[in-house]
Amino acid sequence: MLASKLARGLQALSACSSRCHTRPHPDLARRFLSATAPTSSGTQSSGTSSAQSPIPWFVDPFEEESTPSPYARLAALPQAPTRPLAPLPSAISPDHPIARLHAELKNSPHLEPGTLLVREPVPTAVGPPLPLTAPKGRRKRGRTYAGEGVSEDLGGLWQWIVIAQVKEGTENRGAIESVIRIVRKTLLSVDPPLPLPPNSKRRVNGGWAMIDVGNFAIHILSKEAREKYFPDRREW
């Protein structure tokens, strides 16, 4: 009795295994073709050697990429051409502190390439003199004189100005503060050291920081501040 049950069980197991072996697998032919694809030399690579196969066995060669990756889309965008760096004015000697500062700033990774500029201040026309007014009040205040406060030197307060624009989007991430540290370290290392104002953490205001060095000033600003206050062509 037990022997007959065991025999029937073995027959059912053999029949099940034979059905499983004869059932076709949908991806078996595709994987076999991808594993035995001909190489460039004309010979067929073996299915056991994954190093000679052009694609792994688990990659479907018939599945096309529907959407490109974000990196591919970014690489396909046209890049803006880099502006050439403006040379120093001929009036600035090689041993001038501005020349040394210019050499340090042009290698800074925080500045936008080609935006470092050294130029003379734009002269601003002086308005009409103050009108004559009589003193007022018990203390006789408010009196003015013709021409009072008008200077004959219309060139401005500084002889040169240095404009350095940080990369767009980095003005609020410490780029301006990093450039300020480069400026202070460079100007304090000249002989003799230049008089610099005290270093303040609140120096940056609205994406714009200025360092007054005496006969020249350094403006470190963002792209928005430069387009607003230091345009390439000023009509006013």
Secondary structure, DSSP 8 states (H G I E B T S, - for coil): -HHHHHHHHHHHHHHHHHHHHHS--TTHHHHHHHHT-B-TTS-B--TT-SSSSSS-TTS-TT---SS--HHHHHHHS------------TTS-TTSHHHHHHHHHTT-TTB-TT--EEE----------------BTTTTB----TTTT--S--S-S-SEEEEEEB-TT-TTTTHHHHHHHHHHHHHHTSSS--------TT---SSEEEEE-SSEEEEEE-HHHHHHHS-SS---
